[in-house]
């Protein structure tokens, strides 16, 4: 990736609402050049979308957990992500190496909600689970959050 494209990606990762004008000022490009480069980055799939980053606690989801899942039948089709994509509490699904097949990042309101979610996951995907409850989050979503020292 070109240095200017990398700089645009870093700036947008830090602030997805940054205007083309401000991106131009930060990179030394014209507004129209920035617009063209960003559009190309979107078309190539480098930029997949823009979203608001919410504070889970403020929206009533203070409990975060990581749920490792392993199918009961290793010979069964690997369709765990498809079986769970309808579950709104699952924020991310990671295919992993190791004993487990997937690790799910989930957010819920309280321990009873987590217990209910685990039962739904086990039932929907026919999996065994191992859960780790997050006690605190010193930082999360680092991409785009580093300093500008290497720009």
N, C-alpha and C positions, 0 to 999 in steps of 0.2 A: 504494500500500500504506500502510495506517495506520502511524503512528509506533510503536505498541506491537507490531504484527505484525513490523515491520522490526527492532525490538529483539530480539524472540524469535528471529527468523531469524538475526540476527547472533550471538546467544548460542549457539544450537544449531550454527551453522557452526563456532564455535570449540571447542565441546564437545558433541558429539551425544549424550553420555550424561548430560547435565545433567538432574537430576530436575525434575519439575513444581513441587515445593516450592521448590527453589533458583531456578528460573525466575521463580516468583512473587515471591520475595524481591527478585530483581534488577529486577523491573518494577513492583512494587507491586500486582500482581494476586493474587487468591486462587488456590489450587491448582486448583480446579475451572474457573475462568475461563481459566487457562493451558492446561489440558487441552483445553477446548473450542476455543480459538484454534489450538492446535497441530494438533488433529484437522482443523479447517477448512483450515489451510494445507496439510496432507497431501492432503486431498480435492481441493483446487484445483490440486494439482501443484506448488505453490511449494516444498514440501519433497518431494523425490523418494525419499528413503531415508536410511538411516544406515549408515555403514561404518567399519571400522577403517582407519586410515592406517598403512601398513606402511613400514618402512625397507627399500628395495630391496636394499641391500647385505647386511643381516642375513638376508635370505631367499635369498641366492645370486644376485641379479640386479643386480650392480653397474654393468653397462654399459647406459646409456640412449642412445637415438638417436632422431632425427626422420627419418622417411623420407617424402619427397615422391614421390607417384605420379602418373603421367600415362598414360592409356590409349594403347595403340598405335594404335587405331582410334577417332578422335573421333566417328565416326558410330554406334559400338556403343552398346547400352543402358548407361546410367549405373548399373551394379550393383556397383561396386567394394566398397562397404561390406558388401553381402550376401555377396559372394564371399570376404571376409576375416573375417567375424564369428566364424568357428570357430577362428581363430588365437589361442591364449592369450597369446602374447607381446605382442600389440597391446593396449595399455592404453587408448588413445584414438584416434579417427578424426575428423579435422576436415575439413569441406568448405571449400575456400579459394578466394579470388580470385587471379588471376595465371596464370602459365604452367602450374602443376600443378593437378590436380583435388582432391587430398586430401593431407593431411599426417598421418602416423601417428606416435604416440608409442609406442615399444617399449622393453622392458627384457629383457635377456638376461644370461647368465653370463659370456661371454667372446667375443672377436672371431670365433672359428670359429662360434659359435652365431648371431652376427649374419649372417655369410656364408650360413649355411644358411637362416636366416629370409628373407633377401633373395631367395634362389632360390625358396623356397616362395611368397612374395608375388608375384613376377613370374609364376610359373607359374599360380597360382590365379586371379589377377585379370587376366592378360594386359596388364601395365603395364610401363612404364619407371620406374626408381627413381633418386632422388638422395638420398644419405644424409648426414646431419650427425651426428657422434658428439658427445655431450655430455661435456665434460671435467670440469665440476663444476656443482653446483646451489646457488648462493648462497641461493635461496629458491624455493619451489614451492607451488602451491595457496594463494595469498594470500587467497582469499575467506574471510571470517570470521576472518582472522588479524590484522586491523588493531586499533589501540588503541580504547579506549572514549571517546576525546575528544569524538566527535560524537554520543554517545548522548543 
